Amino acid sequence: MEKKHQFALALHGGAGTITRASLTPEMDLAYRQALHQALNIGYQMLQKGSSALAAVEATVVALEDCPLFNAGRGSVFNKQGRHEMDAAIMCGKTLGAGAVTGVRNVRNPIQLAHQILHHSDHVFLCQAGAEEFARNHGLAFEPDDYFFTQQRYEQWQALRDSDIYMLDHSQAREKKYGTVGAVALDVHGNLAAATSTGGMTNKNFNRIGDTPIIGAGTYANNRTCAISCTGHGEYFMRNVVAYDISCLMEYKGMTLAEASELVVQQKLKSQGGEGGLVAVDATGAVALPFNSEGMYRASRAEGQEAVVAIYQE
């Protein structure tokens, strides 16, 4: 008889200069409710015996469908006034992965990444080819106005005639890294990670961040942990952050807390790399480290109360 593992789920909705002063009480409540709703979706699936892979996909879909977050429906505008989205998903049991970059009009890029994991010989597809793959597999597409949000439009209007891009999705030019992600351990002992983003406001030259890059922004391995990152993508790519934490656990024998703290609070910080991540290990331990002022985050382990937080608390 298979041993039943204690399941756990953690998610994020982006990190950066997020302070109590920067959010009205109404916005604070709206973010917390959205995080809690997404957490409940994934947690209830795990509770019913769903796979970690299915749970992280469903959790990220809920965040993609929420216009508050820079992913899916709430994605920012690029230099051309369009929405280009990236996503990745990984299975810790098989090390199978799927990733997409630069896709337009796909309602839920994380579902496309999941289809690639299961139905493609390749791991990483981009732009028109990825969109064709999505159509061939019956995924939903939406018109441009589905992705229109007034706040994102105003941000882009303020920057469109300049060479400035924003690493954030806030009203002011404060640093706020728009990404969503989830990690989970299921009752079968399998880990999974999923991450999705709309990228940078006013981005140009088909810029790609860490989100869809396996080992940088997204990684899962049953021997160690599952990780989804959010932050200044260039630093996360150069430091291969998600894989680095897994390696510190596997080859140096560090705990998840030790490895994630070392990478986020020391390595990244020493280089000026701002952001954070959510992680869960093979025992169900959760880590939510970040070196920015805030990170939209939530987690819940089996038999425990949900944790939903935004600021340094």
N, C-alpha and C positions, 0 to 999 in steps of 0.2 A: 504494500500500500504506500502510495506517494506521501511523503512528509509534507504537511501544510505549513507554508511559511507565513510569517507576519507580513502583511502587505503595507505599502506606504506610497504616498503621492506628494509631490511638491511641484509648484508652478511659479512662474514669474511673468510680469507684464512690463518689464523694462526697468532700467536703473538710471541714476544720474542726480542732478541737482533738484531733488524733490524734497521740499521742506514744508512744514505746517503753514508757513507764511505764503507759500506759492500755490496752495490749494484752498479754495473756499470750503466751508463745511459741507456744502452740497456736493461739490466735486469729490471731496474726501469720501463721503458716503457712497457716491456712485461707483468709485473705483473699488471700494471694499466689497460692495454688493456684487460687482462683476467678478471679482476674484473668488468670492465665496461660491458663486453660482457655478463657475468653471470647476472649482475644486470638488463640489458636490457631485457633478456629473462623472468625473473620473473616479472618485472614491466609491460611489455606489456601484460602478461597473466592477471595480476590484473586489468589492464586498460580495458580489454575485459570482465571482470566479473568472471574470474576464481576464484576458491577457494584458500584461503591462503595455504591449504595443498598441492594442485597441484602446486602452485607457488614456494613454498620452495623446493619441490622435484625437479622440473625442474631446479631451480637455483643451487642446490647442484649437480645434474647430470652434469651440465656444468663445475663445479669446479672439479668433479671427473674425467671428461674426459680430463682435462688439466694437462699435466705432470709437471707443475710448482709447484703444490700443493700436499702435502702428504695425498692423499685420492684417492681411485680408481686407475686410471692409474699411478699416480705418487707416489704410496705407497712405503714406505721404506722397506728394507730387514730386516727380523728377524735373530736370531742367526743361524738358519738352512739355510739361504739364500732364504727364501720364503717370500711371501707377505700375511700377515694376517690382515684383515680389519674389522673395527667396524663401526656401524652406528645406528642412532635412529631418529625417527620422532614422533611428537605428535600433536594431534588436540585439540585446546583450547575449542571447542564447546562441544565435547563429553568426553574429557579427554582420548580418545582412543590413544594408543601408540603401536609402534612396534620397536623392537631393535634386532640387531644381533652383534655377536662378533666372532672373529677368523675365518672368512670366507675366502676362497681362490678361486681365479679365477672367482668370480662373478664380472662382468663388473661394475655394479653400485650397491653397497651395500645399498644405500639409497632407491632404488627401492624395494629391498628385504624387508627392514624395513617397507616400505609402504604396501607391500602385506601382511605382518604379521599383521599389524594394521587392515586391512580389512578382511582377510580371515583365521585368526587363533584365537582360543580361548585363546591363550597364548600371552604374551607381548614380551618375550625375548627368542630367540633361539641362539644356538651356533654351530659352527664348522660343522661337517658332517650333523647333523640334519637340520641345517639352509640351507646348500647347497642342500640337498634333497628337502626341501620345495621350494627352488628357481627353481629347475628343474621341479618340479610338477606344478609350476605356469608360466612356459615358459620364465623365465628370461635369459638374455644373459650371457654366460660364455666365457672367453677368455683364450688362452694359456699363460703360464708363460712369454713368451717373450713380450706379450702385455704390461705387467707391468714393463718391464725392462727400466730403464733410467740410463745413464752412471754416472750421478752425484750420484744417490742413491747407485749404485753398488760400486763406489769408496769409499763412506763413509763406507759401510759395509766391504769392503776389508781391510780398515784401522783398523777396530775394531774386525773382526771376530775371531781372535785368542786370544782375551782378554776377560775379564769379564766386560768390559766397555760397557754401552749402551748410546745412545744419545737421549736426549729429543727433539732433533732438527732435522731439515732437511737442514742444511746449510753446506757449504763446510768446514768452520772452525768449531772448537768445541765451537761455541757460542750457547747460548740458543735460540732455535727457535722452537716453539711448533707447529707441523704440524697437523692441523685440518682444516676442512672447515665447514661452517654452514650458515644457513639463517633463518630469522624470517619474518613473514608477518602478516598484517591485511588486510582483503579483504573488498569489498564493502558491504558485508552482516554482517560485524561486527565480523567476526570470526578470531581467531588468530591461528597460527601454527608455529612450530619450527622443524628444521632438522639439524643434525650434522653428519659428516662422517670423518674417519681418517684411516691412515695406521699404526698408532701407533709409536713406538720408533725404531730407527735403532739398530739392534743387540739385540732386546728384547728377553728374554728367559722365560721359565716356563709359557708360555701362558698368559703373563701379559695383563690385561685389564685396560684401563684408564676410565676417566669419560664420554667420548663421548656417549657410548650406555646406560649409566645409567640414567634412567628417574629421574629427580629432581636434578641430579648432573651436568651433562653437557648439558642436553636438557630438556626443560619444556615449556608447554603452557597451559594457563587457560584463558578463555574469561573474567573472572572476574578481571584479573590483567594484565598479560603480556605473551609474548613469548620470550624465551631466548635460545641462542646457545653459548656455552663457548669454549674457547681455552686456553690452558696453562698447568701448571704442574698438571696433572690429579689427583694425590694422594691428593693434597690440595683441589681440587674442589670436590672430593668425600667426604672427611672428613667434609667439611663445607656445603655439599649439596647446592652448590652455587645457582643454578638456582631456586630451590624451596624456598630457604631462601629469595631471592629477592621478589618472589611472596608473601610469607608470610608477609614480612615487609609492602608490599603494602596493602594486604587484612586485616591484623589484627592491624597494627599500623597506617594505613592511609598515609603512605609515598607515594610520587610521584615516578615514575620509576627512574628519575634522582637521587633522594635522596637515594633510596634503593640500586641501582646499585653502586653508588659512595661509600656508606658505606661498602658494601661487598667487592668490588674490591680494593678500595684504603685504607681501614682501616683493615677490618678483615683478608683478604688474605695477605695483605702486612705485617701486624704485625707478621704473622707466617712464612714469607718467601715464600709465594705462589705467583708465577709470572704468569701473563696471562691477559686475558680480555674476553669480551663477546660482543655480539650484542643483542639488545632487542628492542621490540616495545610494547606499551601498547594499551589498548582498545580504546584510543582516537586517535591513530596514532602517538603519540610522540615516537621518536627514541632515544636510548642511545647507545653509543659505547665506554664504559670505558675500559681502560687497564692500568696496572701498570708496563708494560715492556717498552722497548725503542721504540717499534713499533708494529703495528698490521695491517696486510693487511685487508682493510675494504672498504665498499661502502654502500651507502643508498640513497633512494629517496622516498619522500612522494608525494602524488598526487598534481600536480600543481607546484611542486618545481623542481629545478635543481638537477641533480645527484651529490652526493659527493663521490669522490674516493680518498682515502688517505692511506699512509703507515706509516709515521713517527709521532712522537709527533709534532703536528702542531697547 
